[in-house]
């Protein structure tokens, strides 16, 4: 098995370096996979022939339009086919956290849009190299503790079954955005900080499987695997499309510090380098995209929203991650390489995708209660 670390490249800022200057920065930290929230031609052009794999996005506001096969075909021609093979586009995610908006105008369009985009890829002979999926928040879970009892919300089972059938037929992964930070932020007195930061701790035992968990992220991933298995999709691959930790937050955002961000992301990368899976799926590849490449100064919401970046806009590390491009210990990101970028204007037109505005709102009552149950034995 081979684990893979990618990076989310958001651009809701007016002071980011040009895409051309981002290429060496990405390479300096050894990242080989990048996730965009759109199909920015400047970025795809800058990374041409770089070998970096791209997952590109279609915003929630585009779902209704993409139901029309002609619109989907035009979009794929312009945003995928036009960049191949120079840009290594391997996946398109259609919509972000659509099902937890509880908005039927979005959810009713999700599967038809995914199908139209996939059909366009088939028609253009691209379906063997580019898959189609969508990203979900952990709010789609009704139960997450113990991990073996993971189950989806009953009101979402029908539409999730449609998406899962699509994944199985087309060979695309199931994407989840997972943020242990919110469990800690929601109740720092009861949630173990070591457990969420991959630090040494006694962990917890799943009473049904007797499996031991020493970090929250892997427990969350296995809860998703269990939920999928309960609907008959035991073999479907799960990728973590977003996870991260902010280096700064408001007064009521417990744990949002540079030291905790360093521990979360640094420990995660080191753990991934061991090429081991989760307790429930020890032989399954882990594909995880860290959020995010840059601090984004124009993102709305609490201070943490603007401080998830591994890097500041000038290309210097937001904190010393302690990992080099071959995942060995070092004093700072990328062997201490910093890029003296001259910030350039960046488009702010990425708010149409839901993740850009409300991605990390705490994912709700069910997950919060499950998180607390999971941690009670630790305190």
C-alpha positions in Angstrom: 0.0 0.0 0.0 1.1 3.6 -0.6 -0.3 6.5 1.3 -0.6 9.9 -0.3 -0.6 13.5 1.0 -2.1 16.3 -1.1 -2.8 19.9 -0.5 -5.9 22.1 -0.9 -5.1 25.2 -2.9 -7.7 27.9 -2.1 -7.5 31.4 -3.5 -10.0 33.5 -1.6 -7.4 36.2 -1.1 -6.0 39.3 -2.8 -2.4 38.9 -1.9 -1.4 35.4 -3.0 1.7 34.7 -5.2 1.2 34.0 -8.9 0.5 30.4 -9.8 3.9 30.3 -11.5 5.6 31.0 -8.2 3.4 28.5 -6.3 4.8 25.6 -8.4 8.3 25.6 -6.7 6.7 26.1 -3.3 4.5 23.0 -3.7 7.4 21.0 -4.9 9.5 22.1 -2.0 7.2 20.3 0.4 7.1 17.2 -1.6 3.4 17.4 -2.5 2.4 15.5 -5.6 -1.4 16.1 -5.5 -3.3 19.4 -5.4 -7.0 20.1 -5.0 -8.6 23.2 -6.5 -12.0 24.6 -5.8 -12.5 25.4 -9.5 -10.6 24.8 -12.7 -8.5 28.0 -12.7 -6.7 27.9 -16.1 -3.8 30.0 -14.7 -3.0 27.3 -12.1 -3.4 24.4 -14.5 -1.2 26.2 -17.0 1.5 27.0 -14.5 1.6 23.3 -13.3 1.7 21.9 -16.9 4.2 19.1 -17.2 5.0 19.3 -13.5 3.8 15.8 -12.7 1.5 17.1 -10.0 -1.9 15.5 -10.0 -5.0 17.7 -9.9 -8.5 17.3 -8.5 -10.6 20.2 -9.8 -14.0 21.4 -8.6 -17.4 22.4 -9.8 -19.2 24.8 -7.4 -22.5 24.2 -5.8 -23.9 27.0 -7.8 -23.1 25.1 -11.0 -25.0 21.9 -10.2 -28.3 22.9 -11.9 -26.5 24.0 -15.0 -24.5 20.8 -15.1 -27.7 18.7 -15.2 -27.8 19.5 -18.9 -25.5 17.1 -20.8 -24.6 19.8 -23.3 -23.5 22.2 -20.6 -21.5 19.4 -18.9 -19.8 18.5 -22.2 -18.9 22.2 -22.9 -17.5 22.5 -19.4 -15.4 19.4 -19.7 -14.1 20.4 -23.1 -13.0 23.8 -21.8 -11.8 22.9 -18.3 -10.5 19.4 -18.7 -9.8 18.3 -22.2 -8.2 21.6 -23.1 -5.5 21.2 -20.4 -4.7 17.5 -21.0 -2.3 15.9 -21.1 0.0 18.7 -19.9 -2.0 19.2 -16.7 -2.5 16.0 -14.9 -6.2 16.2 -14.1 -7.3 13.0 -12.5 -10.5 13.8 -10.7 -13.5 16.3 -10.7 -15.5 16.9 -7.5 -19.0 18.1 -8.3 -20.3 20.2 -5.4 -18.9 20.4 -1.9 -20.8 19.3 1.3 -24.1 19.6 -0.7 -26.1 17.1 1.4 -25.5 18.9 4.8 -27.0 22.2 3.5 -30.5 20.5 3.7 -31.4 22.3 0.5 -33.3 20.2 -2.0 -32.5 22.7 -4.8 -28.9 21.5 -4.4 -29.3 17.9 -3.4 -31.8 17.1 -6.2 -29.2 18.3 -8.7 -26.2 16.5 -7.3 -26.4 13.0 -8.8 -27.7 14.2 -12.2 -24.8 16.7 -12.4 -22.3 14.0 -11.5 -23.8 11.7 -14.1 -23.7 14.4 -16.8 -20.1 15.2 -16.2 -19.1 11.6 -16.2 -21.1 11.0 -19.5 -19.2 14.0 -21.0 -15.9 12.3 -20.0 -17.0 9.1 -21.6 -18.1 10.8 -24.8 -14.6 12.5 -25.0 -12.7 9.3 -24.2 -11.5 10.7 -20.9 -13.3 8.6 -18.3 -10.4 6.1 -17.9 -8.1 8.9 -16.6 -10.5 11.3 -14.9 -13.0 10.2 -12.2 -16.1 12.1 -10.9 -17.0 12.4 -7.3 -18.4 14.9 -4.7 -17.1 15.9 -1.2 -19.1 15.4 2.0 -18.8 16.8 5.5 -18.9 14.4 8.5 -22.4 15.9 9.2 -23.8 13.2 6.9 -23.2 10.7 9.8 -25.9 9.9 12.3 -23.6 7.8 14.4 -19.8 7.9 14.6 -19.1 6.1 17.9 -18.0 3.5 18.3 -16.4 3.6 14.8 -17.8 0.1 14.1 -21.3 1.5 14.5 -20.9 4.3 12.0 -24.1 5.1 10.2 -25.4 7.7 7.8 -28.3 10.0 8.6 -31.6 8.3 7.8 -32.9 11.2 5.9 -29.8 11.1 3.6 -29.7 7.3 2.9 -31.7 7.5 -0.3 -29.6 10.1 -2.0 -26.4 8.7 -0.6 -27.3 5.3 -2.0 -27.6 6.9 -5.4 -24.2 8.5 -5.1 -22.6 5.3 -3.8 -24.0 3.4 -6.7 -22.5 6.0 -9.0 -19.1 5.6 -7.3 -19.2 1.8 -7.6 -20.1 1.9 -11.3 -17.5 4.5 -12.2 -14.7 3.6 -9.9 -14.5 6.9 -8.1 -13.6 7.5 -4.5 -15.9 8.7 -1.6 -14.7 12.0 -0.3 -15.0 13.2 3.3 -13.9 16.5 4.9 -12.9 15.8 8.4 -11.8 18.3 11.1 -11.0 17.0 14.6 -10.3 20.6 15.4 -14.1 21.2 15.7 -14.5 18.5 18.3 -11.9 20.2 20.4 -13.1 23.7 19.8 -16.7 22.6 20.7 -15.7 21.3 24.1 -12.0 21.7 25.0 -12.6 20.6 28.6 -13.9 17.2 27.6 -12.1 16.4 24.4 -8.5 15.3 24.7 -6.1 17.6 22.9 -3.5 14.8 22.6 -6.1 12.5 21.0 -6.9 15.1 18.3 -3.3 16.1 17.6 -1.9 12.6 17.2 0.1 13.0 20.4 0.9 10.1 22.7 -2.2 9.1 24.7 -4.0 6.0 26.1 -6.5 6.0 23.3 -9.9 4.2 23.2 -11.1 0.8 22.4 -14.0 0.1 20.1 -16.0 -2.5 22.2 -17.4 -4.2 19.2 -14.2 -4.8 17.3 -11.6 -4.5 20.2 -9.7 -2.2 17.9 -7.5 0.5 19.5 -7.7 4.1 18.4 -5.1 6.7 19.4 -6.3 9.6 17.3 -9.7 11.0 16.4 -9.2 11.3 12.6 -8.7 7.6 12.1 -11.7 6.9 14.3 -13.7 9.3 12.1 -12.5 7.6 8.9 -13.4 4.2 10.2 -16.8 5.4 11.2 -17.3 6.3 7.5 -16.0 2.9 6.4 -18.6 1.3 8.7 -21.4 3.5 7.4 -20.5 2.6 3.9 -20.4 -1.1 4.7 -23.8 -0.9 6.4 -25.2 0.1 3.0 -23.3 -2.7 1.1 -20.3 -0.7 -0.1 -17.5 -2.3 2.0 -14.9 -2.0 -0.7 -15.5 1.6 -1.7 -12.3 3.7 -1.3 -12.5 6.7 1.1 -10.3 9.8 0.6 -10.1 12.6 3.0 -10.5 15.7 0.8 -9.9 18.2 3.6 -8.4 18.1 7.0 -6.3 20.7 8.9 -5.8 22.9 11.9 -5.8 26.7 12.1 -2.7 28.5 13.5 -4.8 31.5 14.8 -8.3 32.0 15.9 -10.7 34.2 17.9 -10.8 34.1 21.7 -13.5 31.5 21.7 -11.7 29.2 19.3 -9.8 27.0 21.7 -6.7 25.3 20.3 -6.1 27.5 17.3 -2.4 28.1 17.8 0.7 27.7 15.7 2.0 25.0 18.0 -1.2 22.9 17.7 -1.3 23.4 13.9 2.3 22.3 13.7 1.5 19.2 15.8 -1.6 18.3 13.9 -0.3 18.6 10.3 3.3 17.5 11.1 2.2 14.4 13.1 -0.3 13.6 10.4 2.3 13.7 7.6 4.7 11.6 9.7 2.0 9.1 10.4 1.1 8.9 6.7 4.8 8.2 5.9 4.5 4.9 7.7 2.2 3.6 4.9 -0.2 2.0 7.3 -4.0 2.3 7.1 -6.6 2.8 9.8 -7.3 0.2 12.5 -10.3 -1.1 10.6 -8.6 -1.0 7.2 -4.9 -1.5 7.9 -4.2 -2.5 4.3 -6.1 0.3 2.6 -4.3 3.3 1.1 -4.8 6.6 2.9 -5.3 9.6 0.5 -5.5 12.8 2.5 -5.6 16.4 1.4 -4.4 18.9 4.0 -6.2 22.2 4.2 -4.7 24.5 3.1 -1.7 25.8 1.2 -2.1 29.5 2.1 -3.7 31.7 4.7 -6.6 33.3 2.7 -7.3 36.9 3.9 -10.7 37.4 2.2 -12.5 34.4 3.7 -15.5 35.3 5.8 -16.2 33.9 9.2 -14.1 33.6 12.3 -10.4 34.3 12.4 -9.5 30.6 12.1 -11.0 30.6 8.6 -8.2 32.9 7.4 -5.5 30.9 9.1 -5.5 27.3 8.0 -2.5 27.8 5.6 0.8 26.1 5.8 2.2 29.2 4.2 1.7 33.0 4.5 1.0 34.8 1.2 4.7 35.8 0.9 5.7 32.2 0.7 7.2 31.9 4.2 5.9 29.1 6.5 3.1 30.0 8.8 4.9 27.8 11.3 7.7 25.3 11.3 6.1 22.1 10.2 9.1 19.9 10.9 8.8 17.8 7.7 10.8 17.8 4.5 9.8 16.7 1.1 10.8 13.1 1.9 8.8 13.1 5.2 11.8 13.1 7.5 12.4 15.4 10.4 13.7 18.9 9.7 13.6 22.3 11.2 11.1 23.7 8.8 9.0 23.1 5.8 10.8 22.0 2.6 14.2 21.9 4.3 13.8 25.5 5.3 13.3 26.7 1.7 11.3 30.0 1.6 10.3 31.7 -1.6 10.5 35.5 -1.8 7.3 35.8 -3.8 5.9 39.1 -4.9 2.2 39.0 -4.1 0.0 39.4 -7.1 -3.7 40.0 -7.5 -5.8 36.9 -7.3 -9.4 36.5 -8.4 -11.9 36.4 -5.6 -14.6 34.6 -7.5 -14.4 31.3 -5.6 -17.2 32.0 -3.1 -19.7 30.1 -5.3 -18.5 26.8 -3.9 -20.0 26.2 -0.5 -16.7 25.2 1.2 -15.4 28.6 0.6 -17.9 30.3 2.9 -19.0 27.8 5.5 -16.7 24.8 5.2 -15.8 24.5 8.8 -18.9 25.3 10.7 -19.1 22.7 13.4 -20.8 19.8 11.8 -23.7 19.4 14.1 -25.4 17.8 17.1 -24.9 14.1 16.1 -21.2 14.3 15.5 -20.5 16.5 18.5 -22.2 14.1 20.8 -20.4 11.2 19.2 -17.1 13.0 19.7 -17.7 13.6 23.3 -18.7 9.9 23.8 -15.5 8.9 22.1 -13.3 11.0 24.4 -15.0 10.5 27.8 -12.7 7.6 28.7 -9.6 9.8 28.0 -10.3 12.4 30.7 
